[in-house]
């Protein structure tokens, strides 16, 4: 009897299409795995046990089952995207407990491709911070449950890294896919602006937030991205001009040695493979930090509109209050995004891909950060992940992928960035890195290594 836990989305879908297994068998196996393993990592806010099994049975009767790219693949969905029949709690007690009547567009696309939603994953309140904890649960790093999974797609990343599901849906407004992916040793792709339907919160954090996949392999990321984007997967083979930089984009936020070493090791790996790589630092402006902070806080202020402030955590209230102040300043009246794109455009005309640290340091302890002060949260978030916000502000594609390990054995990661339209280019380079130095696909105790 085949153990369906630990197989990729590609492998599961192929088996379902060939009728070597039924959708119910696959979904039931993953639901059992969630029941057994989620108490350790806290990935799920809610598990759709009965509904998922019923939907798997309906899928088995689909007249075009043999054509569905994600046939029978269990998927977890971040709890700020609507899933029909389930409440969208967005990590807060201030949200409505009423079930959604329709699916978010990204969820609808995954379901149309044959995926079965097995549950909604934990997020920090209003998906603000780079750690995941709050009234609905704490998401922990499956490699080291004493540490956070990251945020805000922390539950989704933890679910994939623990082998509870092969793929998960998340989103990224300041690094919210790439931060937990880097912490948990999986791949997280933030598409460029407009490639995948957004519709996140109240205004997509002024256009900075994008929906994207979390997976254990590049092939699964390419497949899931193509489904979300509504297009055929591409595998470009053109030679790439690659820049490598360990510099932090934000002044005063240094990169720790393990993450800088990961960039250097990846550079050596690619050079030995005959790739065109040279050291070059992008010309980040000093205004980058304040511009990103203004939009981050102002986006939260918009998402908090209409919610009872008494039911929000103090750190969230202060973040939203800061956003209301920033909204009245020149920082929000100036088009910093266009200025940043213009400043970085010559660099990305010279180079096809930038390889840089995914994080500056590993995620902090899994702790009740929602009970701690706003400034403390802000400083910890910035110290850990100063490398992700520029690519939300530009709206350009970026992904994090596992590379090497940290002291103690948890995964380290690097980040790849490209100009608009470069998603498949990033995936092609990531796939080459994966072939040259494959990573362990899930944490110990999850599923088999590769």
HELIX and SHEET records of a PDB file:
HELIX    1   1 UNK A    9  UNK A   17  1                                   9    
HELIX    2   2 UNK A   23  UNK A   41  1                                  19    
HELIX    3   3 UNK A   49  UNK A   60  1                                  12    
HELIX    4   4 UNK A   65  UNK A   67  5                                   3    
HELIX    5   5 UNK A  105  UNK A  112  1                                   8    
HELIX    6   6 UNK A  125  UNK A  127  5                                   3    
HELIX    7   7 UNK A  154  UNK A  161  1                                   8    
HELIX    8   8 UNK A  178  UNK A  184  1                                   7    
HELIX    9   9 UNK A  204  UNK A  207  1                                   4    
HELIX   10  10 UNK A  218  UNK A  229  1                                  12    
HELIX   11  11 UNK A  257  UNK A  272  1                                  16    
HELIX   12  12 UNK A  288  UNK A  303  1                                  16    
HELIX   13  13 UNK A  309  UNK A  311  5                                   3    
HELIX   14  14 UNK A  314  UNK A  326  1                                  13    
HELIX   15  15 UNK A  330  UNK A  333  1                                   4    
HELIX   16  16 UNK A  336  UNK A  350  1                                  15    
HELIX   17  17 UNK A  369  UNK A  371  5                                   3    
HELIX   18  18 UNK A  374  UNK A  384  1                                  11    
HELIX   19  19 UNK A  389  UNK A  394  1                                   6    
HELIX   20  20 UNK A  423  UNK A  436  1                                  14    
SHEET    1   A11 UNK A  44  UNK A  47  0                                        
SHEET    2   A11 UNK A 116  UNK A 121 -1                                        
SHEET    3   A11 UNK A  74  UNK A  78  1                                        
SHEET    4   A11 UNK A 167  UNK A 172  1                                        
SHEET    5   A11 UNK A 210  UNK A 215 -1                                        
SHEET    6   A11 UNK A 187  UNK A 190 -1                                        
SHEET    7   A11 UNK A 398  UNK A 405 -1                                        
SHEET    8   A11 UNK A 411  UNK A 418 -1                                        
SHEET    9   A11 UNK A 353  UNK A 357 -1                                        
SHEET   10   A11 UNK A 241  UNK A 244  1                                        
SHEET   11   A11 UNK A 276  UNK A 279  1                                        
SHEET    1   B 2 UNK A 140  UNK A 141  0                                        
SHEET    2   B 2 UNK A 144  UNK A 148 -1                                        
END                                                                             
